[in-house]
Amino acid sequence: MKLSVQPLNFEIAKQLEDYINKKTARFGRHLREDDELNIRLSVVKPATIQNKQADVRIGDLFASKTCDTFEQAISEALDALEGRLEKRKENA
């Protein structure tokens, strides 16, 4: 699995990078080595409480979540995609 993290207009902290690596490690059992997992992080304007957005794409599957923290948004988006990957695997 190839992981690509794209922060828009900010630098990603080492702590957040470590969190992403930890959360995406579980997808190794669902994906092949050449599959790509893309995460795009952005801060939504106007500045409100829930303004951290994570857009996650795995092949043709996509999930977008906006939450208080990037960690929460990433976690929720990955959870949504994991459910869809399991359904797709069952139907195959």
C-alpha positions as CSV (number, residue, x, y, z in Angstrom):
1,M,0.0,0.0,0.0
2,K,1.3,3.4,-0.9
3,L,0.4,6.2,1.5
4,S,0.2,9.8,0.4
5,V,-0.5,12.7,2.8
6,Q,-1.2,16.1,1.4
7,P,-1.6,19.0,3.9
8,L,-3.0,22.1,2.2
9,N,-1.4,25.4,3.3
10,F,0.3,24.1,6.4
11,E,3.1,21.9,7.6
12,I,2.2,18.6,9.1
13,A,3.5,17.9,12.6
14,K,5.5,14.8,13.4
15,Q,2.9,13.7,15.9
16,L,0.1,13.9,13.3
17,E,2.2,12.0,10.8
18,D,2.8,9.3,13.4
19,Y,-0.9,9.1,14.1
20,I,-1.7,8.7,10.4
21,N,0.9,5.9,10.0
22,K,-0.6,4.1,13.0
23,K,-4.2,4.4,11.8
24,T,-3.5,3.4,8.2
25,A,-1.4,0.4,9.1
26,R,-4.6,-1.7,9.6
27,F,-5.4,-1.2,5.9
28,G,-2.6,-3.5,4.8
29,R,-4.9,-6.5,5.1
30,H,-7.4,-4.9,2.7
31,L,-5.1,-3.5,0.1
32,R,-2.5,-4.7,-2.3
33,E,1.0,-3.3,-2.4
34,D,0.3,-1.2,-5.5
35,D,-3.0,0.3,-4.1
36,E,-2.8,4.0,-3.0
37,L,-4.3,5.5,0.1
38,N,-4.4,9.3,-0.3
39,I,-5.2,11.7,2.5
40,R,-5.7,15.4,2.0
41,L,-5.9,17.7,5.1
42,S,-7.3,21.2,5.1
43,V,-8.6,23.9,7.4
44,V,-12.1,24.9,6.4
45,K,-13.0,28.6,6.4
46,P,-14.5,30.4,8.3
47,A,-12.7,29.5,11.5
48,T,-15.3,27.6,13.5
49,I,-15.0,24.9,16.0
50,Q,-15.3,22.1,13.5
51,N,-13.0,23.2,10.8
52,K,-10.5,20.4,10.3
53,Q,-11.2,18.4,7.2
54,A,-9.8,15.1,6.0
55,D,-10.5,13.8,2.5
56,V,-9.4,10.1,2.1
57,R,-9.4,8.2,-1.1
58,I,-8.6,4.6,-1.7
59,G,-9.0,3.7,-5.4
60,D,-12.6,4.5,-6.3
61,L,-13.7,4.9,-2.7
62,F,-13.8,8.3,-1.1
63,A,-14.8,9.7,2.4
64,S,-14.6,13.2,3.7
65,K,-15.1,14.2,7.4
66,T,-14.9,17.6,9.1
67,C,-14.3,17.6,12.9
68,D,-12.7,19.5,15.8
69,T,-9.3,17.8,15.2
70,F,-7.4,16.3,12.3
71,E,-7.0,13.1,14.3
72,Q,-10.8,12.7,14.7
73,A,-11.5,13.6,11.0
74,I,-8.9,11.1,9.8
75,S,-10.2,8.4,12.1
76,E,-13.8,8.8,11.1
77,A,-13.0,8.9,7.4
78,L,-10.9,5.8,7.6
79,D,-13.6,4.0,9.6
80,A,-16.1,4.8,6.9
81,L,-13.8,3.5,4.2
82,E,-12.9,0.3,6.1
83,G,-16.6,-0.6,6.3
84,R,-16.9,-0.2,2.5
85,L,-13.8,-2.2,1.8
86,E,-15.1,-5.1,3.9
87,K,-18.4,-5.0,2.1
88,R,-16.7,-5.0,-1.3
89,K,-14.5,-7.9,-0.2
90,E,-17.6,-9.9,0.9
91,N,-19.4,-9.2,-2.4
92,A,-16.3,-10.2,-4.5
